[in-house]
Amino acid sequence: MGLDFSKLTEFQKKVYKITQKIPKGKVATYGLIAEVIGNQSYRAVGNALNKNPYPIKVPCHRVVRSDGKIGGFASGPENKEKLLRNENVEINNGKINLNKYLVSKVILLK
């Protein structure tokens, strides 16, 4: 069954559709998502993800800061870290190695 995006803003729809493309074991940054949807505001992406009505189906836990730090999460950064670790994403000293885990922009553009 598809997700009902009818009550969302166009911006939220774009953010959530891109976020759904991030595979397990990979992450994207707020800035990368903003770039893919043609927006300059990584903060607006973060705000949209904070209001995500479909956690897990729209895996907002896979979106991190551009410095590799976990960033915010509606149910707390500890839960975000737990979800990422369950997907075999290594987190050392609160950071993710983006050279290893960052999803390709090409995948997000498909």
Backbone as JSON Lines, residues from 0, in Angstrom:
{"i":0,"aa":"M","n":[0.85,-1.18,0.0],"ca":[0.0,0.0,0.0],"c":[0.89,1.25,0.0]}
{"i":1,"aa":"G","n":[0.56,2.21,-0.86],"ca":[1.34,3.43,-0.95],"c":[1.07,4.36,0.22]}
{"i":2,"aa":"L","n":[1.95,5.3,0.38],"ca":[1.79,6.28,1.44],"c":[0.9,7.41,0.96]}
{"i":3,"aa":"D","n":[0.1,7.95,1.84],"ca":[-0.79,9.06,1.49],"c":[-0.06,10.37,1.72]}
{"i":4,"aa":"F","n":[0.41,10.96,0.63],"ca":[1.13,12.23,0.69],"c":[0.2,13.41,0.4]}
{"i":5,"aa":"S","n":[-1.1,13.17,0.3],"ca":[-2.05,14.2,-0.14],"c":[-2.13,15.42,0.78]}
{"i":6,"aa":"K","n":[-1.86,15.24,2.06],"ca":[-1.99,16.36,3.0],"c":[-0.65,17.06,3.25]}
{"i":7,"aa":"L","n":[0.36,16.7,2.5],"ca":[1.69,17.28,2.68],"c":[1.9,18.44,1.71]}
{"i":8,"aa":"T","n":[2.83,19.32,2.05],"ca":[3.21,20.39,1.13],"c":[4.01,19.78,-0.02]}
{"i":9,"aa":"E","n":[4.12,20.5,-1.11],"ca":[4.92,20.01,-2.24],"c":[6.38,19.8,-1.82]}
{"i":10,"aa":"F","n":[6.88,20.7,-0.99],"ca":[8.25,20.57,-0.5],"c":[8.42,19.29,0.31]}
{"i":11,"aa":"Q","n":[7.49,19.01,1.23],"ca":[7.57,17.79,2.03],"c":[7.52,16.55,1.13]}
{"i":12,"aa":"K","n":[6.65,16.57,0.15],"ca":[6.55,15.43,-0.77],"c":[7.88,15.17,-1.45]}
{"i":13,"aa":"K","n":[8.53,16.22,-1.92],"ca":[9.84,16.06,-2.58],"c":[10.87,15.49,-1.62]}
{"i":14,"aa":"V","n":[10.92,16.03,-0.41],"ca":[11.89,15.57,0.59],"c":[11.66,14.1,0.92]}
{"i":15,"aa":"Y","n":[10.41,13.72,1.14],"ca":[10.11,12.35,1.53],"c":[10.37,11.37,0.38]}
{"i":16,"aa":"K","n":[10.06,11.76,-0.83],"ca":[10.3,10.87,-1.97],"c":[11.8,10.62,-2.17]}
{"i":17,"aa":"I","n":[12.61,11.64,-1.98],"ca":[14.06,11.47,-2.09],"c":[14.57,10.62,-0.93]}
{"i":18,"aa":"T","n":[14.09,10.89,0.27],"ca":[14.53,10.15,1.46],"c":[14.2,8.67,1.34]}
{"i":19,"aa":"Q","n":[13.09,8.33,0.71],"ca":[12.72,6.92,0.51],"c":[13.73,6.18,-0.35]}
{"i":20,"aa":"K","n":[14.52,6.88,-1.12],"ca":[15.49,6.24,-2.02],"c":[16.8,5.88,-1.33]}
{"i":21,"aa":"I","n":[17.0,6.32,-0.09],"ca":[18.24,6.01,0.62],"c":[18.19,4.56,1.07]}
{"i":22,"aa":"P","n":[19.1,3.73,0.55],"ca":[19.04,2.3,0.92],"c":[19.54,2.03,2.33]}
{"i":23,"aa":"K","n":[19.15,0.89,2.88],"ca":[19.66,0.46,4.18],"c":[21.17,0.41,4.12]}
{"i":24,"aa":"G","n":[21.8,0.84,5.21],"ca":[23.26,0.81,5.27],"c":[23.93,2.02,4.65]}
{"i":25,"aa":"K","n":[23.13,2.97,4.19],"ca":[23.67,4.2,3.61],"c":[23.0,5.39,4.28]}
{"i":26,"aa":"V","n":[23.6,6.56,4.15],"ca":[23.03,7.79,4.67],"c":[23.13,8.88,3.6]}
{"i":27,"aa":"A","n":[22.34,9.9,3.78],"ca":[22.43,11.12,2.98],"c":[22.57,12.27,3.97]}
{"i":28,"aa":"T","n":[22.96,13.42,3.48],"ca":[23.0,14.59,4.34],"c":[21.81,15.48,4.03]}
{"i":29,"aa":"Y","n":[21.48,16.34,4.98],"ca":[20.39,17.3,4.77],"c":[20.71,18.15,3.54]}
{"i":30,"aa":"G","n":[21.97,18.55,3.42],"ca":[22.39,19.38,2.29],"c":[22.28,18.67,0.96]}
{"i":31,"aa":"L","n":[22.61,17.38,0.93],"ca":[22.52,16.61,-0.31],"c":[21.07,16.51,-0.76]}
{"i":32,"aa":"I","n":[20.16,16.27,0.17],"ca":[18.74,16.21,-0.2],"c":[18.28,17.57,-0.71]}
{"i":33,"aa":"A","n":[18.68,18.63,-0.04],"ca":[18.31,19.98,-0.51],"c":[18.83,20.21,-1.93]}
{"i":34,"aa":"E","n":[20.06,19.8,-2.19],"ca":[20.65,19.97,-3.52],"c":[19.88,19.17,-4.57]}
{"i":35,"aa":"V","n":[19.53,17.94,-4.26],"ca":[18.83,17.08,-5.21],"c":[17.46,17.65,-5.57]}
{"i":36,"aa":"I","n":[16.77,18.26,-4.61],"ca":[15.45,18.81,-4.92],"c":[15.52,20.26,-5.41]}
{"i":37,"aa":"G","n":[16.75,20.78,-5.54],"ca":[16.91,22.13,-6.1],"c":[16.62,23.23,-5.11]}
{"i":38,"aa":"N","n":[16.95,22.97,-3.85],"ca":[16.69,23.94,-2.79],"c":[18.0,24.21,-2.07]}
{"i":39,"aa":"Q","n":[18.18,25.39,-1.56],"ca":[19.4,25.74,-0.84],"c":[19.31,25.49,0.66]}
{"i":40,"aa":"S","n":[18.14,25.21,1.17],"ca":[17.94,25.19,2.62],"c":[17.96,23.79,3.22]}
{"i":41,"aa":"Y","n":[19.11,23.41,3.73],"ca":[19.21,22.13,4.43],"c":[18.38,22.16,5.72]}
{"i":42,"aa":"R","n":[18.19,23.35,6.28],"ca":[17.37,23.45,7.5],"c":[15.9,23.15,7.19]}
{"i":43,"aa":"A","n":[15.43,23.59,6.04],"ca":[14.05,23.29,5.66],"c":[13.87,21.78,5.48]}
{"i":44,"aa":"V","n":[14.9,21.12,4.94],"ca":[14.85,19.66,4.8],"c":[14.75,19.03,6.19]}
{"i":45,"aa":"G","n":[15.56,19.5,7.12],"ca":[15.51,18.98,8.49],"c":[14.16,19.19,9.14]}
{"i":46,"aa":"N","n":[13.57,20.36,8.92],"ca":[12.25,20.64,9.49],"c":[11.19,19.71,8.9]}
{"i":47,"aa":"A","n":[11.27,19.48,7.59],"ca":[10.31,18.57,6.95],"c":[10.46,17.15,7.51]}
{"i":48,"aa":"L","n":[11.7,16.71,7.67],"ca":[11.93,15.36,8.18],"c":[11.5,15.23,9.64]}
{"i":49,"aa":"N","n":[11.6,16.3,10.39],"ca":[11.16,16.28,11.79],"c":[9.65,16.07,11.9]}
{"i":50,"aa":"K","n":[8.92,16.42,10.85],"ca":[7.46,16.27,10.83],"c":[7.03,15.0,10.08]}
{"i":51,"aa":"N","n":[7.97,14.15,9.74],"ca":[7.72,12.94,8.96],"c":[6.62,12.08,9.6]}
{"i":52,"aa":"P","n":[5.47,11.93,8.92],"ca":[4.39,11.1,9.47],"c":[4.59,9.6,9.2]}
{"i":53,"aa":"Y","n":[5.63,9.25,8.46],"ca":[5.85,7.85,8.07],"c":[7.26,7.37,8.41]}
{"i":54,"aa":"P","n":[7.67,7.46,9.69],"ca":[9.02,6.99,10.02],"c":[9.19,5.53,9.61]}
{"i":55,"aa":"I","n":[10.38,5.18,9.26],"ca":[10.8,3.89,8.74],"c":[10.44,3.77,7.26]}
{"i":56,"aa":"K","n":[9.17,3.98,6.88],"ca":[8.82,3.94,5.44],"c":[9.48,5.11,4.71]}
{"i":57,"aa":"V","n":[9.57,6.24,5.37],"ca":[10.37,7.37,4.9],"c":[11.51,7.45,5.92]}
{"i":58,"aa":"P","n":[12.64,6.79,5.6],"ca":[13.68,6.57,6.6],"c":[14.51,7.81,6.94]}
{"i":59,"aa":"C","n":[13.88,8.73,7.64],"ca":[14.55,9.99,7.99],"c":[15.74,9.75,8.91]}
{"i":60,"aa":"H","n":[15.8,8.59,9.56],"ca":[16.96,8.28,10.41],"c":[18.24,8.13,9.58]}
{"i":61,"aa":"R","n":[18.1,7.99,8.28],"ca":[19.27,7.86,7.4],"c":[19.8,9.2,6.9]}
{"i":62,"aa":"V","n":[19.28,10.29,7.43],"ca":[19.74,11.62,7.03],"c":[20.52,12.22,8.18]}
{"i":63,"aa":"V","n":[21.77,12.61,7.89],"ca":[22.69,13.11,8.91],"c":[23.28,14.46,8.49]}
{"i":64,"aa":"R","n":[24.03,15.03,9.4],"ca":[24.66,16.32,9.12],"c":[25.82,16.16,8.13]}
{"i":65,"aa":"S","n":[26.2,17.24,7.51],"ca":[27.27,17.19,6.5],"c":[28.65,16.92,7.09]}
{"i":66,"aa":"D","n":[28.79,17.04,8.42],"ca":[30.06,16.71,9.06],"c":[30.08,15.26,9.56]}
{"i":67,"aa":"G","n":[29.02,14.5,9.24],"ca":[28.94,13.1,9.64],"c":[28.29,12.88,10.99]}
{"i":68,"aa":"K","n":[28.03,13.95,11.73],"ca":[27.36,13.78,13.03],"c":[25.91,13.37,12.81]}
{"i":69,"aa":"I","n":[25.36,12.69,13.79],"ca":[24.01,12.13,13.7],"c":[22.94,13.16,13.39]}
{"i":70,"aa":"G","n":[22.96,14.28,14.07],"ca":[21.93,15.3,13.88],"c":[20.69,14.97,14.69]}
{"i":71,"aa":"G","n":[19.65,15.73,14.48],"ca":[18.43,15.59,15.26],"c":[17.56,14.43,14.8]}
{"i":72,"aa":"F","n":[16.61,14.11,15.65],"ca":[15.65,13.05,15.36],"c":[14.47,13.25,16.29]}
{"i":73,"aa":"A","n":[13.26,13.15,15.77],"ca":[12.07,13.44,16.55],"c":[11.99,12.61,17.83]}
{"i":74,"aa":"S","n":[12.4,11.35,17.77],"ca":[12.33,10.5,18.97],"c":[13.67,10.42,19.69]}
{"i":75,"aa":"G","n":[14.58,11.33,19.38],"ca":[15.86,11.41,20.07],"c":[17.01,10.81,19.29]}
{"i":76,"aa":"P","n":[18.19,11.42,19.4],"ca":[19.36,10.94,18.65],"c":[19.79,9.53,19.03]}
{"i":77,"aa":"E","n":[19.49,9.1,20.24],"ca":[19.84,7.73,20.66],"c":[19.09,6.71,19.81]}
{"i":78,"aa":"N","n":[17.82,6.99,19.54],"ca":[17.02,6.09,18.69],"c":[17.52,6.11,17.25]}
{"i":79,"aa":"K","n":[17.9,7.28,16.77],"ca":[18.43,7.4,15.41],"c":[19.71,6.56,15.29]}
{"i":80,"aa":"E","n":[20.58,6.7,16.28],"ca":[21.83,5.94,16.28],"c":[21.55,4.43,16.32]}
{"i":81,"aa":"K","n":[20.58,4.01,17.13],"ca":[20.23,2.59,17.23],"c":[19.73,2.05,15.88]}
{"i":82,"aa":"L","n":[18.86,2.82,15.22],"ca":[18.35,2.39,13.91],"c":[19.47,2.26,12.89]}
{"i":83,"aa":"L","n":[20.4,3.22,12.9],"ca":[21.52,3.16,11.95],"c":[22.44,1.98,12.25]}
{"i":84,"aa":"R","n":[22.72,1.75,13.51],"ca":[23.56,0.6,13.87],"c":[22.89,-0.72,13.47]}
{"i":85,"aa":"N","n":[21.56,-0.79,13.59],"ca":[20.83,-1.99,13.17],"c":[20.94,-2.23,11.66]}
{"i":86,"aa":"E","n":[21.28,-1.18,10.92],"ca":[21.48,-1.29,9.47],"c":[22.96,-1.4,9.12]}
{"i":87,"aa":"N","n":[23.77,-1.7,10.14],"ca":[25.21,-1.9,9.99],"c":[25.98,-0.65,9.59]}
{"i":88,"aa":"V","n":[25.48,0.51,9.97],"ca":[26.22,1.76,9.78],"c":[27.07,1.95,11.04]}
{"i":89,"aa":"E","n":[28.37,2.05,10.84],"ca":[29.28,2.24,11.97],"c":[29.26,3.7,12.41]}
{"i":90,"aa":"I","n":[29.21,3.89,13.72],"ca":[29.22,5.23,14.29],"c":[30.34,5.27,15.32]}
{"i":91,"aa":"N","n":[31.31,6.13,15.1],"ca":[32.44,6.27,16.0],"c":[32.49,7.68,16.55]}
{"i":92,"aa":"N","n":[32.47,7.78,17.88],"ca":[32.5,9.09,18.54],"c":[31.39,10.01,18.03]}
{"i":93,"aa":"G","n":[30.21,9.43,17.79],"ca":[29.05,10.2,17.36],"c":[29.07,10.62,15.9]}
{"i":94,"aa":"K","n":[29.99,10.04,15.12],"ca":[30.09,10.41,13.7],"c":[30.07,9.19,12.8]}
{"i":95,"aa":"I","n":[29.6,9.44,11.59],"ca":[29.56,8.43,10.54],"c":[30.59,8.81,9.48]}
{"i":96,"aa":"N","n":[31.32,7.83,9.0],"ca":[32.3,8.06,7.94],"c":[31.54,8.22,6.62]}
{"i":97,"aa":"L","n":[31.4,9.46,6.17],"ca":[30.64,9.72,4.95],"c":[31.33,9.17,3.71]}
{"i":98,"aa":"N","n":[32.63,9.03,3.74],"ca":[33.33,8.43,2.6],"c":[32.89,6.99,2.38]}
{"i":99,"aa":"K","n":[32.48,6.34,3.45],"ca":[32.06,4.94,3.39],"c":[30.55,4.77,3.23]}
{"i":100,"aa":"Y","n":[29.77,5.63,3.88],"ca":[28.32,5.4,3.97],"c":[27.43,6.37,3.2]}
{"i":101,"aa":"L","n":[27.99,7.43,2.65],"ca":[27.16,8.41,1.94],"c":[26.61,7.81,0.64]}
{"i":102,"aa":"V","n":[25.32,7.92,0.47],"ca":[24.67,7.41,-0.73],"c":[25.09,8.27,-1.93]}
{"i":103,"aa":"S","n":[25.16,7.66,-3.08],"ca":[25.49,8.39,-4.3],"c":[24.34,9.31,-4.72]}
{"i":104,"aa":"K","n":[24.68,10.49,-5.14],"ca":[23.67,11.44,-5.63],"c":[22.9,10.83,-6.8]}
{"i":105,"aa":"V","n":[23.55,10.02,-7.58],"ca":[22.92,9.36,-8.74],"c":[21.72,8.52,-8.3]}
{"i":106,"aa":"I","n":[21.85,7.83,-7.19],"ca":[20.75,6.99,-6.68],"c":[19.56,7.87,-6.29]}
{"i":107,"aa":"L","n":[19.84,9.01,-5.69],"ca":[18.76,9.9,-5.26],"c":[18.07,10.6,-6.42]}
{"i":108,"aa":"L","n":[18.77,10.72,-7.54],"ca":[18.19,11.39,-8.71],"c":[17.35,10.47,-9.57]}
{"i":109,"aa":"K","n":[17.42,9.16,-9.35],"ca":[16.66,8.19,-10.16],"c":[15.18,8.32,-9.9]}
